[in-house]
Amino acid sequence: MLFKLLKHCLISFLILFPAWIAAQQNSISERLPLDVLDVTPPGERVSGMPGQMQIVNRSCRQSPGNEVRQRIVDIAVQEWAFFGSSVIDMTSQDELERNNGQRPRFWRSNWQSEAEASRLADDVAGYWAAAPDSSWIVNKQNQRWKDLGITARWRDFWSAAYISWVMCEAGLGKPEQFQRAIAHHSYIDQAIRARDGVEPEAAYVAYDVGEAEILPGDMLCRGSRPEYRNLEQRRGQMGQGARTHCDVVIELDTANNQMKVIGGNVRGSVRMKLLPGEQVSSGHFMPVPYGGRQIFLHLKMRS
């Protein structure tokens, strides 16, 4: 109990003091001992060196419903710290004006050093292990490593694989609870079906932004191709591929009009983003558009 108490105090400290977080950026923290936070490192789901890596473990945990929300937040924060505690402040005018809000061509490939890409190769492969039908992606990356060396960076978007792994380790082990996949739109569509009363076991339910209270452990999603503006636009394209991205909500900082979220493959890493937020007429605190981008969907946990 003492270790768990210390762990929660540490995580609260990381979340509640933005200035301290900024000072610690690019500072790598090792994952907590299993008796403090019982999470199997993603790299243990694969075997072999880059170029010969294979998925060996796709199993998921099944946790009591009252523990899942906290585990989601804890796991997301731990991975963020392991990747270097980097923060992108989307409330900063400098950040928004950079490249006029548009992604430079090197956005995905150049934000992570070659040494760091090599260090994290098996961890990203372990994220893929939590997403069904993902072996072909690891095999494709193996060929890339053979062609370009073990420091070759991942070329496939792995943000949905990261979310799938977080949910897998948090205890949403059954597909009926969370549709783990290589693309975000699979579990987004599941949450929309849950909203429509079709998937009663689904852990997440879809809402328009501002429609329901946002809590840590929920997710916020953005669409880039197409650029969805609301739930109804996605509902009209359910089952179709779409380039979307979702982040786990870590904290609502209403005093500073910010939301802290963590996602995978954000500039090639697991990063925290500070999103601008505001109180709306419904009384809910919600994200607002930033740099030409907009959160179009809130995935709310039932618990």
PAMAR-226714 format. One record per residue (C-alpha): residue number from 1; residue in three letters; y, z, x. Coordinates in steps of 0.05 Angstrom, whole numbers, plus 5000, padded with zeros to 4 digits. Layout:
<rec NUM, 'Ala', <Y, Z, X>>
...
//
This chain:
<rec 1, 'Met', <5000, 5000, 5000>>
<rec 2, 'Leu', <5048, 5016, 5057>>
<rec 3, 'Phe', <5037, 4947, 5088>>
<rec 4, 'Lys', <5049, 4913, 5021>>
<rec 5, 'Leu', <5113, 4954, 5011>>
<rec 6, 'Leu', <5138, 4934, 5080>>
<rec 7, 'Lys', <5121, 4862, 5066>>
<rec 8, 'His', <5161, 4861, 5001>>
<rec 9, 'Cys', <5219, 4895, 5035>>
<rec 10, 'Leu', <5218, 4843, 5090>>
<rec 11, 'Ile', <5217, 4785, 5042>>
<rec 12, 'Ser', <5273, 4815, 5000>>
<rec 13, 'Phe', <5314, 4823, 5063>>
<rec 14, 'Leu', <5304, 4750, 5081>>
<rec 15, 'Ile', <5324, 4727, 5012>>
<rec 16, 'Leu', <5383, 4773, 4997>>
<rec 17, 'Phe', <5424, 4764, 5061>>
<rec 18, 'Pro', <5445, 4691, 5069>>
<rec 19, 'Ala', <5486, 4704, 5131>>
<rec 20, 'Trp', <5425, 4735, 5165>>
<rec 21, 'Ile', <5383, 4676, 5143>>
<rec 22, 'Ala', <5433, 4627, 5173>>
<rec 23, 'Ala', <5431, 4664, 5239>>
<rec 24, 'Gln', <5355, 4660, 5240>>
<rec 25, 'Gln', <5349, 4585, 5228>>
<rec 26, 'Asn', <5298, 4551, 5273>>
<rec 27, 'Ser', <5267, 4619, 5288>>
<rec 28, 'Ile', <5192, 4612, 5277>>
<rec 29, 'Ser', <5155, 4671, 5246>>
<rec 30, 'Glu', <5079, 4677, 5249>>
<rec 31, 'Arg', <5043, 4685, 5183>>
<rec 32, 'Leu', <5030, 4756, 5159>>
<rec 33, 'Pro', <4962, 4790, 5170>>
<rec 34, 'Leu', <4913, 4779, 5113>>
<rec 35, 'Asp', <4915, 4853, 5095>>
<rec 36, 'Val', <4989, 4845, 5082>>
<rec 37, 'Leu', <4989, 4778, 5047>>
<rec 38, 'Asp', <4920, 4750, 5033>>
<rec 39, 'Val', <4932, 4675, 5044>>
<rec 40, 'Thr', <4884, 4629, 5081>>
<rec 41, 'Pro', <4926, 4587, 5131>>
<rec 42, 'Pro', <4926, 4514, 5110>>
<rec 43, 'Gly', <4901, 4492, 5178>>
<rec 44, 'Glu', <4834, 4527, 5164>>
<rec 45, 'Arg', <4821, 4476, 5109>>
<rec 46, 'Val', <4811, 4421, 5161>>
<rec 47, 'Ser', <4773, 4411, 5226>>
<rec 48, 'Gly', <4780, 4366, 5286>>
<rec 49, 'Met', <4838, 4343, 5329>>
<rec 50, 'Pro', <4891, 4294, 5305>>
<rec 51, 'Gly', <4856, 4227, 5303>>
<rec 52, 'Gln', <4791, 4258, 5281>>
<rec 53, 'Met', <4815, 4308, 5229>>
<rec 54, 'Gln', <4772, 4319, 5167>>
<rec 55, 'Ile', <4781, 4361, 5104>>
<rec 56, 'Val', <4727, 4415, 5101>>
<rec 57, 'Asn', <4752, 4463, 5048>>
<rec 58, 'Arg', <4784, 4446, 4980>>
<rec 59, 'Ser', <4770, 4512, 4946>>
<rec 60, 'Cys', <4824, 4549, 4907>>
<rec 61, 'Arg', <4835, 4621, 4888>>
<rec 62, 'Gln', <4835, 4650, 4818>>
<rec 63, 'Ser', <4884, 4707, 4811>>
<rec 64, 'Pro', <4904, 4751, 4752>>
<rec 65, 'Gly', <4962, 4721, 4713>>
<rec 66, 'Asn', <5007, 4780, 4727>>
<rec 67, 'Glu', <5001, 4769, 4803>>
<rec 68, 'Val', <5011, 4693, 4807>>
<rec 69, 'Arg', <5087, 4690, 4801>>
<rec 70, 'Gln', <5097, 4739, 4858>>
<rec 71, 'Arg', <5045, 4705, 4901>>
<rec 72, 'Ile', <5078, 4638, 4892>>
<rec 73, 'Val', <5144, 4665, 4917>>
<rec 74, 'Asp', <5112, 4704, 4975>>
<rec 75, 'Ile', <5071, 4644, 4998>>
<rec 76, 'Ala', <5130, 4596, 4994>>
<rec 77, 'Val', <5173, 4644, 5035>>
<rec 78, 'Gln', <5119, 4655, 5087>>
<rec 79, 'Glu', <5110, 4580, 5098>>
<rec 80, 'Trp', <5185, 4571, 5103>>
<rec 81, 'Ala', <5188, 4624, 5157>>
<rec 82, 'Phe', <5129, 4593, 5194>>
<rec 83, 'Phe', <5164, 4526, 5195>>
<rec 84, 'Gly', <5228, 4556, 5224>>
<rec 85, 'Ser', <5269, 4586, 5167>>
<rec 86, 'Ser', <5314, 4526, 5162>>
<rec 87, 'Val', <5367, 4525, 5106>>
<rec 88, 'Ile', <5403, 4465, 5077>>
<rec 89, 'Asp', <5466, 4486, 5040>>
<rec 90, 'Met', <5477, 4437, 4984>>
<rec 91, 'Thr', <5537, 4478, 4961>>
<rec 92, 'Ser', <5573, 4460, 5025>>
<rec 93, 'Gln', <5624, 4404, 5021>>
<rec 94, 'Asp', <5607, 4383, 5092>>
<rec 95, 'Glu', <5534, 4374, 5073>>
<rec 96, 'Leu', <5552, 4335, 5010>>
<rec 97, 'Glu', <5601, 4289, 5045>>
<rec 98, 'Arg', <5551, 4274, 5100>>
<rec 99, 'Asn', <5530, 4201, 5092>>
<rec 100, 'Asn', <5565, 4203, 5024>>
<rec 101, 'Gly', <5506, 4239, 4994>>
<rec 102, 'Gln', <5458, 4182, 5014>>
<rec 103, 'Arg', <5395, 4191, 5056>>
<rec 104, 'Pro', <5400, 4159, 5126>>
<rec 105, 'Arg', <5341, 4116, 5144>>
<rec 106, 'Phe', <5316, 4167, 5194>>
<rec 107, 'Trp', <5316, 4223, 5143>>
<rec 108, 'Arg', <5241, 4233, 5141>>
<rec 109, 'Ser', <5221, 4218, 5212>>
<rec 110, 'Asn', <5273, 4248, 5258>>
<rec 111, 'Trp', <5286, 4317, 5232>>
<rec 112, 'Gln', <5224, 4346, 5266>>
<rec 113, 'Ser', <5212, 4344, 5341>>
<rec 114, 'Glu', <5149, 4314, 5368>>
<rec 115, 'Ala', <5126, 4381, 5394>>
<rec 116, 'Glu', <5136, 4412, 5326>>
<rec 117, 'Ala', <5100, 4355, 5292>>
<rec 118, 'Ser', <5041, 4366, 5337>>
<rec 119, 'Arg', <5042, 4442, 5324>>
<rec 120, 'Leu', <5041, 4432, 5249>>
<rec 121, 'Ala', <4993, 4373, 5243>>
<rec 122, 'Asp', <4934, 4413, 5218>>
<rec 123, 'Asp', <4978, 4454, 5171>>
<rec 124, 'Val', <5004, 4392, 5135>>
<rec 125, 'Ala', <4933, 4364, 5133>>
<rec 126, 'Gly', <4912, 4431, 5101>>
<rec 127, 'Tyr', <4964, 4420, 5047>>
<rec 128, 'Trp', <4932, 4353, 5032>>
<rec 129, 'Ala', <4865, 4388, 5026>>
<rec 130, 'Ala', <4890, 4424, 4963>>
<rec 131, 'Ala', <4905, 4357, 4929>>
<rec 132, 'Pro', <4844, 4321, 4901>>
<rec 133, 'Asp', <4830, 4250, 4924>>
<rec 134, 'Ser', <4872, 4258, 4987>>
<rec 135, 'Ser', <4821, 4244, 5042>>
<rec 136, 'Trp', <4845, 4172, 5049>>
<rec 137, 'Ile', <4914, 4198, 5067>>
<rec 138, 'Val', <4887, 4242, 5123>>
<rec 139, 'Asn', <4844, 4183, 5147>>
<rec 140, 'Lys', <4905, 4138, 5148>>
<rec 141, 'Gln', <4942, 4190, 5189>>
<rec 142, 'Asn', <4884, 4195, 5236>>
<rec 143, 'Gln', <4892, 4122, 5251>>
<rec 144, 'Arg', <4966, 4132, 5262>>
<rec 145, 'Trp', <4951, 4187, 5312>>
<rec 146, 'Lys', <4902, 4142, 5348>>
<rec 147, 'Asp', <4953, 4086, 5352>>
<rec 148, 'Leu', <5015, 4127, 5370>>
<rec 149, 'Gly', <4988, 4192, 5399>>
<rec 150, 'Ile', <4979, 4263, 5372>>
<rec 151, 'Thr', <5054, 4273, 5366>>
<rec 152, 'Ala', <5060, 4218, 5313>>
<rec 153, 'Arg', <5094, 4247, 5252>>
<rec 154, 'Trp', <5066, 4244, 5181>>
<rec 155, 'Arg', <5086, 4180, 5146>>
<rec 156, 'Asp', <5064, 4198, 5075>>
<rec 157, 'Phe', <5106, 4242, 5031>>
<rec 158, 'Trp', <5072, 4311, 5031>>
<rec 159, 'Ser', <5118, 4351, 4985>>
<rec 160, 'Ala', <5070, 4349, 4926>>
<rec 161, 'Ala', <5012, 4368, 4972>>
<rec 162, 'Tyr', <5052, 4428, 4994>>
<rec 163, 'Ile', <5064, 4450, 4922>>
<rec 164, 'Ser', <4990, 4438, 4906>>
<rec 165, 'Trp', <4970, 4483, 4964>>
<rec 166, 'Val', <5019, 4538, 4944>>
<rec 167, 'Met', <4991, 4539, 4873>>
<rec 168, 'Cys', <4920, 4535, 4899>>
<rec 169, 'Glu', <4929, 4596, 4944>>
<rec 170, 'Ala', <4971, 4633, 4891>>
<rec 171, 'Gly', <4912, 4633, 4843>>
<rec 172, 'Leu', <4921, 4573, 4797>>
<rec 173, 'Gly', <4854, 4546, 4817>>
<rec 174, 'Lys', <4833, 4510, 4754>>
<rec 175, 'Pro', <4861, 4440, 4740>>
<rec 176, 'Glu', <4874, 4463, 4669>>
<rec 177, 'Gln', <4924, 4512, 4697>>
<rec 178, 'Phe', <4957, 4467, 4748>>
<rec 179, 'Gln', <4944, 4393, 4760>>
<rec 180, 'Arg', <4944, 4392, 4836>>
<rec 181, 'Ala', <4958, 4321, 4861>>
<rec 182, 'Ile', <4986, 4278, 4916>>
<rec 183, 'Ala', <5048, 4263, 4872>>
<rec 184, 'His', <5093, 4311, 4833>>
<rec 185, 'His', <5093, 4270, 4769>>
<rec 186, 'Ser', <5020, 4291, 4755>>
<rec 187, 'Tyr', <5037, 4364, 4744>>
<rec 188, 'Ile', <5105, 4347, 4714>>
<rec 189, 'Asp', <5069, 4308, 4660>>
<rec 190, 'Gln', <5020, 4365, 4650>>
<rec 191, 'Ala', <5079, 4412, 4638>>
<rec 192, 'Ile', <5109, 4363, 4588>>
<rec 193, 'Arg', <5043, 4360, 4551>>
<rec 194, 'Ala', <5042, 4436, 4551>>
<rec 195, 'Arg', <5111, 4435, 4519>>
<rec 196, 'Asp', <5083, 4389, 4466>>
<rec 197, 'Gly', <5026, 4438, 4453>>
<rec 198, 'Val', <4972, 4394, 4483>>
<rec 199, 'Glu', <4953, 4436, 4545>>
<rec 200, 'Pro', <4947, 4509, 4524>>
<rec 201, 'Glu', <4921, 4533, 4592>>
<rec 202, 'Ala', <4976, 4500, 4634>>
<rec 203, 'Ala', <5014, 4551, 4676>>
<rec 204, 'Tyr', <5079, 4513, 4671>>
<rec 205, 'Val', <5118, 4487, 4612>>
<rec 206, 'Ala', <5173, 4434, 4618>>
<rec 207, 'Tyr', <5245, 4447, 4595>>
<rec 208, 'Asp', <5311, 4412, 4602>>
<rec 209, 'Val', <5357, 4446, 4652>>
<rec 210, 'Gly', <5395, 4502, 4617>>
<rec 211, 'Glu', <5347, 4505, 4559>>
<rec 212, 'Ala', <5308, 4566, 4584>>
<rec 213, 'Glu', <5319, 4623, 4633>>
<rec 214, 'Ile', <5301, 4605, 4705>>
<rec 215, 'Leu', <5262, 4657, 4744>>
<rec 216, 'Pro', <5233, 4662, 4814>>
<rec 217, 'Gly', <5166, 4625, 4815>>
<rec 218, 'Asp', <5191, 4571, 4768>>
<rec 219, 'Met', <5204, 4501, 4795>>
<rec 220, 'Leu', <5263, 4454, 4792>>
<rec 221, 'Cys', <5251, 4379, 4796>>
<rec 222, 'Arg', <5292, 4318, 4813>>
<rec 223, 'Gly', <5277, 4244, 4804>>
<rec 224, 'Ser', <5299, 4191, 4853>>
<rec 225, 'Arg', <5261, 4129, 4829>>
<rec 226, 'Pro', <5277, 4128, 4772>>
<rec 227, 'Glu', <5335, 4177, 4771>>
<rec 228, 'Tyr', <5316, 4217, 4710>>
<rec 229, 'Arg', <5370, 4257, 4675>>
<rec 230, 'Asn', <5328, 4296, 4625>>
<rec 231, 'Leu', <5258, 4312, 4601>>
<rec 232, 'Glu', <5259, 4258, 4547>>
<rec 233, 'Gln', <5269, 4203, 4599>>
<rec 234, 'Arg', <5205, 4224, 4635>>
<rec 235, 'Arg', <5167, 4233, 4570>>
<rec 236, 'Gly', <5178, 4160, 4556>>
<rec 237, 'Gln', <5143, 4142, 4622>>
<rec 238, 'Met', <5087, 4193, 4624>>
<rec 239, 'Gly', <5027, 4170, 4663>>
<rec 240, 'Gln', <5068, 4122, 4705>>
<rec 241, 'Gly', <5083, 4132, 4778>>
<rec 242, 'Ala', <5152, 4159, 4797>>
<rec 243, 'Arg', <5185, 4185, 4860>>
<rec 244, 'Thr', <5200, 4257, 4842>>
<rec 245, 'His', <5207, 4323, 4880>>
<rec 246, 'Cys', <5200, 4395, 4858>>
<rec 247, 'Asp', <5219, 4460, 4894>>
<rec 248, 'Val', <5198, 4532, 4881>>
<rec 249, 'Val', <5254, 4578, 4857>>
<rec 250, 'Ile', <5261, 4638, 4903>>
<rec 251, 'Glu', <5324, 4672, 4880>>
<rec 252, 'Leu', <5383, 4664, 4832>>
<rec 253, 'Asp', <5445, 4686, 4870>>
<rec 254, 'Thr', <5493, 4689, 4811>>
<rec 255, 'Ala', <5547, 4726, 4851>>
<rec 256, 'Asn', <5554, 4665, 4897>>
<rec 257, 'Asn', <5537, 4612, 4845>>
<rec 258, 'Gln', <5475, 4591, 4884>>
<rec 259, 'Met', <5401, 4581, 4873>>
<rec 260, 'Lys', <5352, 4588, 4931>>
<rec 261, 'Val', <5293, 4541, 4927>>
<rec 262, 'Ile', <5238, 4523, 4977>>
<rec 263, 'Gly', <5201, 4457, 4981>>
<rec 264, 'Gly', <5157, 4417, 5028>>
<rec 265, 'Asn', <5173, 4353, 5065>>
<rec 266, 'Val', <5247, 4368, 5060>>
<rec 267, 'Arg', <5273, 4329, 5120>>
<rec 268, 'Gly', <5202, 4331, 5146>>
<rec 269, 'Ser', <5193, 4406, 5141>>
<rec 270, 'Val', <5186, 4465, 5094>>
<rec 271, 'Arg', <5258, 4484, 5081>>
<rec 272, 'Met', <5301, 4526, 5037>>
<rec 273, 'Lys', <5357, 4493, 4998>>
<rec 274, 'Leu', <5418, 4527, 4969>>
<rec 275, 'Leu', <5435, 4492, 4904>>
<rec 276, 'Pro', <5500, 4501, 4866>>
<rec 277, 'Gly', <5493, 4537, 4800>>
<rec 278, 'Glu', <5533, 4562, 4741>>
<rec 279, 'Gln', <5528, 4603, 4678>>
<rec 280, 'Val', <5524, 4560, 4615>>
<rec 281, 'Ser', <5540, 4574, 4542>>
<rec 282, 'Ser', <5468, 4594, 4528>>
<rec 283, 'Gly', <5476, 4650, 4578>>
<rec 284, 'His', <5427, 4619, 4627>>
<rec 285, 'Phe', <5444, 4607, 4700>>
<rec 286, 'Met', <5428, 4535, 4717>>
<rec 287, 'Pro', <5434, 4484, 4774>>
<rec 288, 'Val', <5491, 4434, 4770>>
<rec 289, 'Pro', <5495, 4363, 4800>>
<rec 290, 'Tyr', <5508, 4358, 4874>>
<rec 291, 'Gly', <5522, 4300, 4921>>
<rec 292, 'Gly', <5504, 4248, 4869>>
<rec 293, 'Arg', <5438, 4283, 4853>>
<rec 294, 'Gln', <5416, 4321, 4792>>
<rec 295, 'Ile', <5359, 4369, 4774>>
<rec 296, 'Phe', <5329, 4338, 4712>>
<rec 297, 'Leu', <5273, 4386, 4696>>
<rec 298, 'His', <5256, 4460, 4696>>
<rec 299, 'Leu', <5182, 4478, 4700>>
<rec 300, 'Lys', <5177, 4549, 4673>>
<rec 301, 'Met', <5116, 4594, 4683>>
<rec 302, 'Arg', <5086, 4620, 4619>>
<rec 303, 'Ser', <5076, 4690, 4649>>
//
